[in-house]
Amino acid sequence: MAETKVPDATPDVISMYALNDEQALLAKLRYNRLVDIFTRVTCYPLQSHLRTSVPSSGNGKFGRK
């Protein structure tokens, strides 16, 4: 199997706040276009959302389609 080197194109602000969870992994996949590279097809995100918490209200998701 051939080795494909991919430079990390994740913005510093994303890397700085990214935790070791699935959302951090998905952000790195997206910014580095890893799906595009390995499928050899241009891919676009269909939906994204932001999860945050408000001290008096709890957790919330804000979506964008």
C-alpha positions as CSV (number, residue, x, y, z in Angstrom):
1,M,0.0,0.0,0.0
2,A,1.3,3.4,-0.9
3,E,1.8,6.1,1.8
4,T,0.1,9.4,1.2
5,K,1.6,12.3,3.2
6,V,-0.9,15.1,4.0
7,P,0.2,18.3,5.7
8,D,-2.0,19.4,8.6
9,A,-4.1,22.3,7.3
10,T,-6.3,22.6,10.4
11,P,-6.4,26.3,11.5
12,D,-4.5,27.0,14.8
13,V,-7.7,28.3,16.5
14,I,-9.4,25.0,15.8
15,S,-6.5,22.9,16.9
16,M,-6.1,24.9,20.1
17,Y,-9.7,24.3,21.2
18,A,-10.2,20.9,19.7
19,L,-10.7,18.2,22.3
20,N,-10.1,14.5,21.9
21,D,-13.7,13.7,20.7
22,E,-15.5,12.9,17.5
23,Q,-16.2,16.5,16.7
24,A,-12.5,17.4,16.8
25,L,-11.8,14.4,14.5
26,L,-14.5,15.4,12.1
27,A,-13.2,19.0,12.0
28,K,-9.7,17.8,11.2
29,L,-11.1,15.5,8.5
30,R,-12.9,18.4,6.9
31,Y,-10.2,21.0,7.1
32,N,-7.6,18.6,5.7
33,R,-10.0,17.3,3.0
34,L,-9.1,13.7,3.8
35,V,-12.3,12.3,2.4
36,D,-11.6,14.2,-0.9
37,I,-8.0,12.9,-1.1
38,F,-8.8,9.2,-0.5
39,T,-12.0,9.1,-2.6
40,R,-10.5,11.3,-5.3
41,V,-13.9,13.1,-5.4
42,T,-14.5,16.7,-4.3
43,C,-16.7,16.5,-1.2
44,Y,-18.7,19.2,0.5
45,P,-20.3,19.3,4.0
46,L,-24.1,19.2,3.8
47,Q,-24.9,20.4,7.3
48,S,-23.0,21.8,10.2
49,H,-23.9,22.8,13.7
50,L,-22.5,24.3,16.8
51,R,-23.0,22.8,20.3
52,T,-22.6,25.2,23.2
53,S,-23.8,25.7,26.7
54,V,-25.4,28.6,28.5
55,P,-25.0,28.7,32.3
56,S,-28.7,29.3,33.1
57,S,-30.2,27.1,30.3
58,G,-27.9,24.1,29.8
59,N,-26.7,22.7,26.5
60,G,-28.0,23.7,23.0
61,K,-27.4,23.0,19.4
62,F,-27.5,25.7,16.7
63,G,-27.9,24.3,13.2
64,R,-27.3,25.5,9.7
65,K,-28.5,23.9,6.5
